[in-house]
Every structure is written in structure tokens, then in C-alpha cells.
Amino acid sequence: MHAYQDMVYSTAMRLTADAAQAEDIAQEVFLRAYQHFERIQGSVTVGGWLKTVATNLTLNHLSRHRRRWRLFSELAPESPDPEEIVGAIEALDSLPAEMDAEQRAALVRQALNELPEHQRVPLVLFHFHDMAYEQIAAQLGVSLAKIKTDILRGRLALAKRLAPHGLATERDGR
């Protein structure tokens, strides 16, 4: 189990953007693993099981607070400019070659942590957990259109946060 502690913690941290909450959730994951030790002991899928439990516990934790952010995110229905969308995608895809993977990961992690929860959570589930829009909508109990909007707005906000670090395209420099 010791080998999986970083993976479990980082899964919770990406979704919550809060170190204390991520630690609490990781602790709960390993308590559950202890309770199911007979079943998972020696299993080749223990890593996947732990990641799934970490994801589900984190989402359960966040769902308790969902009413708070759902209201605010649904109050701003304006759609972004199509050029902003293209610029955001290009910015995220054009990380400087001179920056090593660890530096890029740290910048993206920091920018993700600054996003509001209603954008960060669907974005992380989509990009880091390879969940489909429909799965994310079902997991979070919101409409498919809202998930698509939140992911799009999350990408735009992420691109704006990464731009000062030289991660913007010419289109962003308008």
C-alpha cells in the first residue's frame, strides 16, 4: 500500500485543490483498503481499485458542497468567443520545449488549483481520469450541457492563468 500513497493523494489533491482535504481523503481510502484487505491483497488491480476509491470519495466529499457552486456557475450563461476557445486550446498544447515536464506539471497543477471547483473537477475528471462527458455529468448529477460548458470555461481560465508563464499563443496576446 505504501507504493500507492502518492497516487491516492495526488488524485484527491487534483480534485479538491486543498492539501488538508486531500490528506483526509487519502487516509479514508487507506482505511477502506484495510477493511477490504483480504479481497485486494495480492491483486494486480489494487492500484486501479485505490484510484477509483480515491476518486469516488473525493467526489462524494465535493458533492456535499455542490449546491454552493452550482448556483454561481449557472448564473453566468454567456458563451465564450470562438477565438478564445481556439486560443485556449493552442495555449495548453504549446508548452515551451525548454521547460521540463516537472516544471510544466507544477505550473498546470498550480493553475488548476486556482480554478473554481465547478470548473476544476470536471476538467480533472476529463483530462486526468479519462472520463467521458456523459460519465462526468452522471457522476456529478448535472446536465451534459453544464459539464461541456464548465470544461470549456475551465480550459479558458486555465489558459489565462498559464499565459504569464510563457504558455500563451500569439492569439492570446491580443
C-alpha positions in Angstrom: 0.0 0.0 0.0 2.9 2.3 0.7 3.7 2.3 -3.0 0.3 3.9 -3.8 0.2 6.7 -1.3 1.4 9.4 -3.8 -1.1 8.3 -6.4 -4.0 8.3 -4.0 -3.0 11.7 -2.5 -2.5 13.3 -6.0 -5.9 12.0 -7.2 -7.6 13.7 -4.2 -5.4 16.8 -4.5 -6.2 17.4 -8.2 -9.9 17.3 -7.5 -10.1 19.2 -4.2 -7.1 21.6 -4.6 -6.8 21.5 -0.9 -3.9 19.7 0.8 -5.7 19.1 4.1 -8.8 17.7 2.4 -6.7 15.5 0.1 -4.8 14.1 3.2 -8.1 13.3 4.9 -9.5 11.6 1.8 -6.3 9.6 1.3 -6.4 8.5 4.9 -10.0 7.3 4.3 -9.0 5.5 1.1 -6.4 3.5 3.1 -8.9 2.8 5.9 -11.2 1.3 3.2 -8.3 -0.6 1.8 -7.5 -2.1 5.2 -11.2 -3.1 5.6 -11.0 -4.9 2.2 -7.5 -6.2 2.7 -8.5 -9.9 2.2 -10.1 -9.1 -1.1 -7.4 -6.8 -2.6 -4.3 -8.5 -1.1 -2.0 -9.6 -3.9 -4.4 -8.3 -6.6 -2.8 -6.9 -9.7 -5.6 -4.4 -9.9 -5.1 -2.9 -6.5 -3.8 0.4 -8.0 -6.9 0.9 -10.1 -9.1 0.0 -7.1 -7.4 2.5 -4.9 -7.6 5.2 -7.6 -11.3 4.5 -8.1 -12.0 4.7 -4.3 -10.0 7.9 -4.1 -11.9 9.4 -7.0 -15.3 8.4 -5.6 -14.6 9.5 -2.0 -13.3 12.9 -3.3 -16.4 13.3 -5.5 -18.6 12.4 -2.5 -16.8 15.0 -0.4 -17.2 17.6 -3.1 -20.9 16.8 -3.7 -21.7 17.8 -0.2 -20.6 21.3 -1.2 -22.0 21.2 -4.7 -25.1 23.3 -4.1 -22.9 26.2 -3.2 -21.0 26.4 -6.5 -23.9 25.2 -8.8 -25.9 28.3 -8.2 -23.0 30.6 -9.1 -21.8 28.7 -12.2 -25.3 28.6 -13.6 -25.8 32.4 -13.2 -23.3 33.2 -16.0 -24.5 31.5 -19.2 -22.7 33.8 -21.7 -20.8 31.8 -24.3 -17.1 32.5 -25.0 -15.8 33.9 -28.2 -14.8 31.1 -30.6 -11.3 32.7 -31.0 -10.9 32.5 -27.2 -11.6 28.8 -27.4 -9.0 28.2 -30.1 -6.5 30.3 -28.3 -7.1 28.4 -25.0 -6.6 25.0 -26.7 -3.5 26.2 -28.5 -2.1 27.7 -25.3 -2.5 24.4 -23.4 -1.0 22.4 -26.3 2.0 24.7 -26.9 4.0 24.4 -23.7 7.6 25.7 -24.2 10.0 22.9 -25.2 12.7 24.3 -22.9 10.6 23.7 -19.9 11.0 20.2 -18.4 8.0 18.0 -17.7 8.2 18.6 -14.0 8.1 22.4 -14.4 5.1 22.2 -16.8 3.3 19.8 -14.4 3.9 22.1 -11.5 2.5 25.2 -13.4 -0.5 23.3 -14.6 -1.1 21.9 -11.1 -0.9 25.4 -9.6 -3.2 26.8 -12.3 -5.7 24.0 -11.8 -5.7 24.7 -8.0 -6.7 28.3 -8.7 -9.8 27.3 -10.8 -13.2 27.3 -9.1 -14.3 23.9 -8.1 -17.1 23.7 -10.7 -14.5 24.1 -13.5 -11.6 22.2 -11.9 -13.5 19.0 -11.0 -14.9 18.2 -14.5 -11.6 19.3 -16.1 -9.6 16.9 -13.9 -12.1 14.0 -14.4 -12.0 14.5 -18.2 -8.2 15.0 -18.7 -6.7 13.0 -15.8 -9.2 10.3 -15.3 -10.3 9.9 -19.0 -14.0 10.1 -18.1 -16.4 10.9 -20.9 -18.6 14.0 -20.6 -21.7 11.8 -20.0 -19.9 9.9 -17.2 -18.9 13.2 -15.5 -22.4 14.6 -15.8 -23.9 11.4 -14.2 -21.2 11.3 -11.5 -21.7 15.0 -10.5 -25.5 14.9 -11.1 -25.6 17.8 -13.5 -26.6 18.2 -17.1 -24.3 17.3 -20.0 -24.5 20.8 -21.3 -23.3 22.2 -18.0 -20.3 19.8 -18.0 -19.3 20.8 -21.5 -19.6 24.5 -20.6 -17.7 24.1 -17.3 -14.9 22.2 -19.1 -14.7 24.8 -21.8 -14.6 27.7 -19.3 -12.1 25.8 -17.2 -9.8 25.4 -20.3 -10.2 29.2 -21.0 -9.4 30.1 -17.4 -6.5 27.7 -17.3 -5.0 29.2 -20.5 -5.3 32.7 -18.9 -3.5 31.5 -15.8 -0.8 29.9 -17.8 -0.2 32.8 -20.2 2.0 34.8 -17.8 4.4 31.8 -17.7 5.0 32.0 -21.4 2.4 29.3 -22.2 0.3 31.6 -24.3 -0.1 31.7 -28.1 0.1 34.8 -30.2 -3.7 34.8 -30.4 -3.8 35.2 -26.5 -1.5 38.2 -26.7 -4.2 40.4 -28.3 
